[in-house]
Amino acid sequence: MLSWAITFLIIAIIAAVLGFGGIAGAATGIAKILFLVFLVLFVASFFIGRRPKM
């Protein structure tokens, strides 16, 4: 998931440098959403994995 967010961030940066504003904005939005999803899943798995074994 994090690799997809980084990929879309790189696409957004390249598109912004080349002057494609609409594509850069869309790729940035996708990268933000994917990063937030990754962050939520990471925190959830961190807390689920820390449960005491019964």
C-alpha positions as CSV (number, residue, x, y, z in Angstrom):
1,M,0.0,0.0,0.0
2,L,2.8,2.4,0.9
3,S,4.5,1.6,-2.4
4,W,1.4,2.7,-4.3
5,A,1.2,5.9,-2.4
6,I,4.9,6.7,-3.2
7,T,4.3,5.8,-6.8
8,F,1.4,8.2,-7.2
9,L,3.4,10.9,-5.3
10,I,6.2,10.5,-7.8
11,I,3.7,10.6,-10.7
12,A,2.3,13.8,-9.2
13,I,5.7,15.5,-8.9
14,I,6.7,14.6,-12.5
15,A,3.3,15.8,-13.8
16,A,3.7,19.1,-11.9
17,V,7.2,19.7,-13.3
18,L,5.9,19.0,-16.8
19,G,2.9,21.4,-16.3
20,F,0.1,18.9,-16.2
21,G,-1.9,20.5,-13.4
22,G,-5.0,18.3,-13.5
23,I,-3.1,15.0,-13.6
24,A,-0.8,16.3,-10.8
25,G,-3.7,17.2,-8.6
26,A,-5.4,13.9,-9.2
27,A,-2.3,11.9,-8.5
28,T,-1.6,13.9,-5.3
29,G,-5.1,13.2,-4.1
30,I,-4.8,9.5,-4.7
31,A,-1.4,9.5,-3.0
32,K,-2.9,11.2,0.1
33,I,-5.8,8.8,0.3
34,L,-3.5,5.7,-0.1
35,F,-1.1,7.0,2.5
36,L,-3.9,7.6,5.0
37,V,-5.3,4.1,4.4
38,F,-1.8,2.6,4.9
39,L,-1.4,4.6,8.1
40,V,-4.7,3.4,9.5
41,L,-3.9,-0.2,8.7
42,F,-0.5,0.1,10.1
43,V,-1.7,1.5,13.4
44,A,-4.5,-1.1,13.6
45,S,-2.1,-4.0,13.0
46,F,0.3,-2.6,15.5
47,F,-2.3,-2.6,18.3
48,I,-3.8,-5.9,17.3
49,G,-0.4,-7.5,17.3
50,R,0.3,-6.3,20.8
51,R,-2.5,-8.2,22.5
52,P,-1.4,-10.6,25.2
53,K,-1.4,-14.3,24.2
54,M,-4.1,-16.3,26.0
